[in-house]
Amino acid sequence: MTEARISLEALPLAPDVARALDDWLAWLGGPRQAAANTIKAYSGDIADFLAFLAEHLGAPPDLAALEGLHVRDYRAWQARRATAGVSAASRARGLAAVRGLMRFLVKRGRIAATVATAVRAPRQAKRQPRPLAADDAKAVVSAAGANPAGARSPAWTAPRDEALFLLLYGAGLRIGEALGLERRAAPLGETFRVLGKGGKTRIVPALPAARDAVDAYLAACPFQVGPDGPLFLGARGGPLADGVVRRRMREIRRMLGLPESASPHALRHSFATHLLEAGGDLRSIQELLGHAGLSTTQRYLGVDKARLLKAYASAHPRA
């Protein structure tokens, strides 16, 4: 069910709460450096919370009322949202927003204490990405290079898309990592450096086909950028947008009759899964993916106990 969004501007707010919210939002966008989408989502969550409290308490809450809230009040809000069909993920995000606001109020001395941190977040089902079959992954890459990305797109965008999708599948890159590559990365060597999550860098191998595809794309691209510019460019010469890549994937998915789970990230997951099926070890795959811990890679690949026991039996000298 689609979550109904409430605007803070549309709510009747107690004056002290309105001032506190202004300070909190300024802090999110300033020292906290939260993304614009995050601030927008949190604002909607807080508006929903305050609208609930106005009904729950009989009047728009002031800071004293926020300080006096009990765990049961937060639970009542969560229950209301669950009954309305709001997903567990959205409810968890909303609770995180409220906790963040209440902690901010405590640290700034607006309220003395809060019990918001004692409220349990809703359990969320772990969703694992679904890999494509090897033939399907190869078909996606071929389709990306066979046709321009849309009837109005320049012809040179086809080799661009082929090169990009080859890196997603052939090197296991996240879409943001691929789009974050700079022009100085080309021509690719046998390995190249990737800036991953948390500003961490890693070295990944480049398949000969990927190196050739990047060279072909750059030869066809009519735009020249400096070494600090993006490697992958949009049709007008600016940085290639994430949405363009996802839209191209949707076009290919429909053309090949693939399920909706066939996303750009599914190519990264396919890279890891196919390596594992070919005998690659988890530790090496962890490093190639840029996962901080081996447990993340294990969950990501859905490694089951039977596979681990088989690996143990075949490798341990006393197994």
Contacts in CASP RR format, 6 or more apart in sequence:
PFRMAT RR
TARGET T0000
AUTHOR 0000-0000-0000
METHOD contacts of the structure
MODEL  1
MTEARISLEALPLAPDVARALDDWLAWLGGPRQAAANTIKAYSGDIADFL
AFLAEHLGAPPDLAALEGLHVRDYRAWQARRATAGVSAASRARGLAAVRG
LMRFLVKRGRIAATVATAVRAPRQAKRQPRPLAADDAKAVVSAAGANPAG
ARSPAWTAPRDEALFLLLYGAGLRIGEALGLERRAAPLGETFRVLGKGGK
TRIVPALPAARDAVDAYLAACPFQVGPDGPLFLGARGGPLADGVVRRRMR
EIRRMLGLPESASPHALRHSFATHLLEAGGDLRSIQELLGHAGLSTTQRY
LGVDKARLLKAYASAHPRA
1 84 0 8 1.000
1 85 0 8 1.000
1 86 0 8 1.000
1 87 0 8 1.000
3 85 0 8 1.000
3 86 0 8 1.000
3 87 0 8 1.000
3 90 0 8 1.000
4 84 0 8 1.000
5 44 0 8 1.000
5 47 0 8 1.000
5 48 0 8 1.000
6 44 0 8 1.000
6 47 0 8 1.000
6 48 0 8 1.000
6 51 0 8 1.000
7 43 0 8 1.000
7 44 0 8 1.000
7 47 0 8 1.000
8 21 0 8 1.000
8 43 0 8 1.000
8 44 0 8 1.000
8 46 0 8 1.000
8 47 0 8 1.000
8 50 0 8 1.000
10 47 0 8 1.000
11 47 0 8 1.000
11 50 0 8 1.000
11 51 0 8 1.000
11 54 0 8 1.000
11 60 0 8 1.000
12 54 0 8 1.000
12 60 0 8 1.000
13 21 0 8 1.000
13 50 0 8 1.000
13 60 0 8 1.000
14 60 0 8 1.000
14 61 0 8 1.000
14 62 0 8 1.000
14 63 0 8 1.000
14 65 0 8 1.000
15 62 0 8 1.000
16 62 0 8 1.000
16 63 0 8 1.000
16 110 0 8 1.000
17 50 0 8 1.000
17 60 0 8 1.000
17 61 0 8 1.000
17 62 0 8 1.000
17 63 0 8 1.000
17 66 0 8 1.000
20 63 0 8 1.000
20 105 0 8 1.000
20 108 0 8 1.000
20 110 0 8 1.000
21 46 0 8 1.000
21 101 0 8 1.000
23 104 0 8 1.000
23 108 0 8 1.000
24 101 0 8 1.000
24 104 0 8 1.000
24 105 0 8 1.000
25 39 0 8 1.000
25 43 0 8 1.000
27 104 0 8 1.000
28 34 0 8 1.000
28 38 0 8 1.000
28 39 0 8 1.000
28 42 0 8 1.000
29 39 0 8 1.000
34 42 0 8 1.000
41 93 0 8 1.000
41 97 0 8 1.000
42 93 0 8 1.000
42 94 0 8 1.000
42 97 0 8 1.000
44 97 0 8 1.000
45 93 0 8 1.000
45 94 0 8 1.000
45 97 0 8 1.000
45 98 0 8 1.000
46 97 0 8 1.000
46 98 0 8 1.000
46 101 0 8 1.000
48 81 0 8 1.000
48 94 0 8 1.000
49 77 0 8 1.000
49 94 0 8 1.000
49 97 0 8 1.000
49 98 0 8 1.000
50 60 0 8 1.000
50 61 0 8 1.000
52 76 0 8 1.000
52 77 0 8 1.000
52 80 0 8 1.000
53 60 0 8 1.000
53 61 0 8 1.000
53 65 0 8 1.000
53 66 0 8 1.000
53 69 0 8 1.000
53 73 0 8 1.000
53 77 0 8 1.000
54 60 0 8 1.000
54 61 0 8 1.000
56 73 0 8 1.000
56 76 0 8 1.000
56 77 0 8 1.000
57 65 0 8 1.000
63 105 0 8 1.000
63 110 0 8 1.000
63 111 0 8 1.000
64 111 0 8 1.000
66 102 0 8 1.000
66 105 0 8 1.000
66 111 0 8 1.000
66 114 0 8 1.000
67 111 0 8 1.000
67 112 0 8 1.000
67 113 0 8 1.000
67 114 0 8 1.000
69 114 0 8 1.000
69 115 0 8 1.000
69 116 0 8 1.000
70 115 0 8 1.000
71 115 0 8 1.000
71 118 0 8 1.000
71 119 0 8 1.000
74 95 0 8 1.000
74 98 0 8 1.000
74 115 0 8 1.000
74 116 0 8 1.000
74 119 0 8 1.000
75 119 0 8 1.000
78 91 0 8 1.000
78 95 0 8 1.000
78 119 0 8 1.000
78 122 0 8 1.000
81 90 0 8 1.000
81 91 0 8 1.000
82 88 0 8 1.000
82 91 0 8 1.000
82 122 0 8 1.000
88 122 0 8 1.000
88 123 0 8 1.000
88 124 0 8 1.000
88 125 0 8 1.000
89 124 0 8 1.000
91 121 0 8 1.000
91 122 0 8 1.000
92 121 0 8 1.000
92 122 0 8 1.000
92 124 0 8 1.000
95 116 0 8 1.000
95 119 0 8 1.000
95 121 0 8 1.000
95 122 0 8 1.000
96 121 0 8 1.000
98 116 0 8 1.000
99 116 0 8 1.000
99 117 0 8 1.000
99 119 0 8 1.000
100 116 0 8 1.000
102 111 0 8 1.000
102 114 0 8 1.000
102 116 0 8 1.000
102 117 0 8 1.000
103 114 0 8 1.000
103 116 0 8 1.000
103 117 0 8 1.000
105 111 0 8 1.000
105 114 0 8 1.000
106 112 0 8 1.000
106 113 0 8 1.000
106 114 0 8 1.000
126 299 0 8 1.000
128 299 0 8 1.000
128 300 0 8 1.000
128 302 0 8 1.000
129 261 0 8 1.000
129 263 0 8 1.000
129 265 0 8 1.000
129 266 0 8 1.000
129 268 0 8 1.000
129 269 0 8 1.000
129 300 0 8 1.000
130 259 0 8 1.000
130 261 0 8 1.000
130 266 0 8 1.000
130 269 0 8 1.000
131 137 0 8 1.000
131 266 0 8 1.000
131 269 0 8 1.000
131 270 0 8 1.000
131 272 0 8 1.000
131 273 0 8 1.000
131 274 0 8 1.000
132 140 0 8 1.000
132 258 0 8 1.000
132 262 0 8 1.000
132 266 0 8 1.000
132 267 0 8 1.000
132 270 0 8 1.000
134 270 0 8 1.000
134 274 0 8 1.000
136 256 0 8 1.000
136 258 0 8 1.000
136 262 0 8 1.000
137 169 0 8 1.000
137 267 0 8 1.000
137 270 0 8 1.000
137 274 0 8 1.000
139 256 0 8 1.000
140 165 0 8 1.000
140 169 0 8 1.000
140 249 0 8 1.000
140 252 0 8 1.000
140 256 0 8 1.000
140 258 0 8 1.000
140 262 0 8 1.000
140 267 0 8 1.000
141 162 0 8 1.000
141 165 0 8 1.000
141 166 0 8 1.000
141 169 0 8 1.000
142 162 0 8 1.000
143 252 0 8 1.000
143 255 0 8 1.000
143 256 0 8 1.000
144 158 0 8 1.000
144 161 0 8 1.000
144 162 0 8 1.000
144 164 0 8 1.000
144 165 0 8 1.000
144 248 0 8 1.000
144 252 0 8 1.000
145 158 0 8 1.000
145 159 0 8 1.000
145 161 0 8 1.000
145 162 0 8 1.000
145 165 0 8 1.000
146 158 0 8 1.000
147 158 0 8 1.000
148 154 0 8 1.000
148 155 0 8 1.000
148 157 0 8 1.000
148 158 0 8 1.000
149 157 0 8 1.000
149 158 0 8 1.000
149 161 0 8 1.000
149 244 0 8 1.000
149 247 0 8 1.000
149 248 0 8 1.000
149 251 0 8 1.000
150 251 0 8 1.000
153 235 0 8 1.000
154 222 0 8 1.000
154 235 0 8 1.000
155 220 0 8 1.000
156 217 0 8 1.000
156 220 0 8 1.000
156 221 0 8 1.000
156 222 0 8 1.000
157 234 0 8 1.000
157 235 0 8 1.000
159 213 0 8 1.000
159 216 0 8 1.000
159 217 0 8 1.000
159 220 0 8 1.000
160 217 0 8 1.000
160 220 0 8 1.000
160 221 0 8 1.000
160 232 0 8 1.000
160 233 0 8 1.000
160 234 0 8 1.000
160 240 0 8 1.000
161 245 0 8 1.000
161 248 0 8 1.000
162 213 0 8 1.000
162 216 0 8 1.000
162 217 0 8 1.000
163 210 0 8 1.000
163 213 0 8 1.000
163 214 0 8 1.000
163 216 0 8 1.000
163 217 0 8 1.000
163 232 0 8 1.000
164 178 0 8 1.000
164 232 0 8 1.000
164 240 0 8 1.000
164 245 0 8 1.000
165 264 0 8 1.000
165 267 0 8 1.000
166 207 0 8 1.000
166 209 0 8 1.000
166 210 0 8 1.000
166 213 0 8 1.000
167 173 0 8 1.000
167 178 0 8 1.000
167 181 0 8 1.000
167 206 0 8 1.000
167 210 0 8 1.000
167 214 0 8 1.000
168 175 0 8 1.000
168 178 0 8 1.000
168 264 0 8 1.000
168 267 0 8 1.000
168 268 0 8 1.000
168 271 0 8 1.000
169 267 0 8 1.000
169 268 0 8 1.000
169 270 0 8 1.000
169 271 0 8 1.000
170 207 0 8 1.000
170 210 0 8 1.000
170 271 0 8 1.000
171 194 0 8 1.000
171 204 0 8 1.000
171 205 0 8 1.000
171 206 0 8 1.000
171 207 0 8 1.000
171 210 0 8 1.000
171 271 0 8 1.000
171 288 0 8 1.000
172 204 0 8 1.000
172 267 0 8 1.000
172 268 0 8 1.000
172 271 0 8 1.000
172 272 0 8 1.000
172 288 0 8 1.000
172 289 0 8 1.000
173 194 0 8 1.000
173 204 0 8 1.000
173 268 0 8 1.000
174 196 0 8 1.000
174 197 0 8 1.000
174 265 0 8 1.000
174 268 0 8 1.000
175 242 0 8 1.000
175 245 0 8 1.000
175 246 0 8 1.000
175 264 0 8 1.000
175 265 0 8 1.000
176 242 0 8 1.000
177 194 0 8 1.000
177 195 0 8 1.000
177 196 0 8 1.000
178 232 0 8 1.000
179 230 0 8 1.000
179 232 0 8 1.000
179 239 0 8 1.000
179 240 0 8 1.000
179 242 0 8 1.000
179 245 0 8 1.000
180 195 0 8 1.000
180 230 0 8 1.000
180 231 0 8 1.000
180 232 0 8 1.000
181 192 0 8 1.000
181 194 0 8 1.000
181 230 0 8 1.000
181 231 0 8 1.000
181 232 0 8 1.000
182 227 0 8 1.000
182 228 0 8 1.000
182 229 0 8 1.000
182 230 0 8 1.000
182 231 0 8 1.000
183 225 0 8 1.000
183 226 0 8 1.000
183 227 0 8 1.000
183 228 0 8 1.000
183 229 0 8 1.000
183 230 0 8 1.000
183 231 0 8 1.000
184 226 0 8 1.000
184 227 0 8 1.000
184 228 0 8 1.000
185 192 0 8 1.000
185 193 0 8 1.000
185 231 0 8 1.000
186 214 0 8 1.000
186 215 0 8 1.000
186 218 0 8 1.000
186 231 0 8 1.000
187 211 0 8 1.000
187 214 0 8 1.000
187 215 0 8 1.000
188 206 0 8 1.000
188 210 0 8 1.000
188 211 0 8 1.000
188 214 0 8 1.000
189 206 0 8 1.000
189 211 0 8 1.000
190 205 0 8 1.000
190 206 0 8 1.000
191 203 0 8 1.000
191 204 0 8 1.000
191 205 0 8 1.000
191 206 0 8 1.000
192 203 0 8 1.000
192 204 0 8 1.000
192 206 0 8 1.000
193 201 0 8 1.000
193 202 0 8 1.000
193 203 0 8 1.000
194 201 0 8 1.000
194 202 0 8 1.000
194 203 0 8 1.000
194 204 0 8 1.000
195 201 0 8 1.000
196 202 0 8 1.000
196 290 0 8 1.000
197 290 0 8 1.000
200 290 0 8 1.000
200 292 0 8 1.000
202 287 0 8 1.000
202 288 0 8 1.000
202 290 0 8 1.000
204 288 0 8 1.000
205 288 0 8 1.000
214 231 0 8 1.000
221 233 0 8 1.000
223 233 0 8 1.000
223 237 0 8 1.000
223 238 0 8 1.000
225 233 0 8 1.000
225 237 0 8 1.000
229 239 0 8 1.000
230 238 0 8 1.000
230 239 0 8 1.000
230 240 0 8 1.000
232 239 0 8 1.000
232 240 0 8 1.000
233 239 0 8 1.000
233 240 0 8 1.000
234 240 0 8 1.000
234 241 0 8 1.000
234 244 0 8 1.000
245 264 0 8 1.000
246 263 0 8 1.000
246 264 0 8 1.000
249 262 0 8 1.000
249 263 0 8 1.000
249 264 0 8 1.000
252 258 0 8 1.000
253 259 0 8 1.000
253 260 0 8 1.000
253 262 0 8 1.000
268 289 0 8 1.000
269 300 0 8 1.000
269 301 0 8 1.000
271 288 0 8 1.000
272 285 0 8 1.000
272 288 0 8 1.000
272 289 0 8 1.000
272 297 0 8 1.000
272 300 0 8 1.000
272 301 0 8 1.000
273 301 0 8 1.000
275 284 0 8 1.000
275 285 0 8 1.000
275 288 0 8 1.000
276 282 0 8 1.000
276 285 0 8 1.000
276 301 0 8 1.000
276 303 0 8 1.000
282 294 0 8 1.000
282 297 0 8 1.000
282 298 0 8 1.000
282 301 0 8 1.000
282 303 0 8 1.000
283 294 0 8 1.000
285 297 0 8 1.000
285 301 0 8 1.000
286 293 0 8 1.000
286 294 0 8 1.000
286 296 0 8 1.000
286 297 0 8 1.000
289 297 0 8 1.000
289 300 0 8 1.000
291 297 0 8 1.000
291 300 0 8 1.000
312 319 0 8 1.000
313 319 0 8 1.000
END
